[in-house]
Every structure is written in structure tokens, then in C-alpha cells.
Amino acid sequence: MEESNVPTCRHELVATMHVKVQKLFLIHATS
């Protein structure tokens, strides 16, 4: 088990979630 992979995977997940939230926020702001 490589512990170094955990923070990277978690960071990617957070980044993806942040993009989804930004897109949702943008849709709500424009409508």
C-alpha cells in the first residue's frame, strides 16, 4: 500500500467536486 497515493487521490476528488460546485454556482448565478 502506497500512502503517497492517498493524498493525491483525495486531492483529485476534492478538485473535481470543487469544479462541479463552481459549475452549479455558475448555473444558479446566471438563471
Secondary structure, 3 states (H helix, E strand, C coil): CCCCHHHHHHHHHHHHHHHHHHHHHHHHHHC
